[in-house]
């Protein structure tokens, strides 16, 4: 399974990443190590963060984020 299959959410802000991670972990969902993503913009490169979970927790993690008004971070 590729890393992209484990990704459920994305943010450019580390604070948001930490909040998403803490929320999921408080519900017993294992969050994998931080996955960084570079994004080139007109002004240079932005750093972003993917939230990754194990496949068994993917559906539940998405549901928890939606229930807590964090769906704007979810990936399709």
C-alpha positions as CSV (number, residue, x, y, z in Angstrom):
1,X,0.0,0.0,0.0
2,X,1.4,3.4,-1.0
3,X,1.7,6.3,1.4
4,X,-0.9,8.2,-0.6
5,X,-3.5,5.5,0.2
6,X,-3.0,6.2,3.9
7,X,-3.5,10.0,3.7
8,X,-6.9,11.3,4.8
9,X,-6.2,15.0,5.4
10,X,-3.9,17.9,4.5
11,X,-3.0,21.3,5.8
12,X,-0.3,23.9,5.3
13,X,-0.4,24.8,9.0
14,X,1.5,22.7,11.6
15,X,-0.9,23.8,14.3
16,X,-3.9,22.5,12.4
17,X,-2.0,19.3,11.8
18,X,-1.3,18.9,15.5
19,X,-5.0,19.5,16.4
20,X,-6.2,17.0,13.9
21,X,-3.7,14.4,15.1
22,X,-4.6,15.0,18.8
23,X,-8.3,14.7,18.0
24,X,-7.9,11.4,16.3
25,X,-5.5,10.0,18.9
26,X,-7.9,11.0,21.7
27,X,-10.4,8.6,19.9
28,X,-7.8,5.8,19.9
29,X,-6.8,6.2,16.2
30,X,-3.2,5.6,15.4
31,X,-1.7,8.5,13.4
32,X,1.4,7.7,11.5
33,X,4.5,9.9,11.4
34,X,4.3,13.3,9.8
35,X,4.3,13.3,6.0
36,X,5.6,16.5,4.5
37,X,4.6,17.8,1.1
38,X,6.3,20.5,-0.8
39,X,4.1,22.8,-2.9
40,X,5.6,25.3,-5.3
41,X,3.9,28.7,-5.5
42,X,4.7,32.0,-7.2
43,X,6.6,33.2,-4.2
44,X,8.5,30.0,-3.6
45,X,7.8,26.7,-1.8
46,X,5.2,26.1,0.9
47,X,5.4,23.3,3.3
48,X,2.3,21.2,4.0
49,X,1.4,18.2,6.2
50,X,-0.5,15.1,5.4
51,X,-2.3,13.2,8.1
52,X,-2.0,9.5,7.6
53,X,-3.7,6.6,9.4
54,X,-3.6,2.9,9.1
55,X,-6.1,1.4,6.6
56,X,-8.3,-0.1,9.3
57,X,-8.9,3.3,10.8
58,X,-9.4,5.4,7.7
59,X,-13.2,5.3,7.6
60,X,-13.6,6.1,11.3
61,X,-10.9,8.8,11.2
62,X,-12.7,10.6,8.4
63,X,-16.0,10.3,10.3
64,X,-14.5,11.8,13.4
65,X,-13.0,14.8,11.5
66,X,-16.4,15.4,9.8
67,X,-18.2,15.3,13.1
68,X,-15.9,17.9,14.5
69,X,-16.2,20.4,11.7
70,X,-12.8,19.6,10.2
71,X,-14.0,18.3,6.8
72,X,-12.2,21.2,5.1
73,X,-8.9,19.3,5.7
74,X,-10.1,16.0,4.3
75,X,-8.8,14.7,1.0
76,X,-11.2,13.2,-1.5
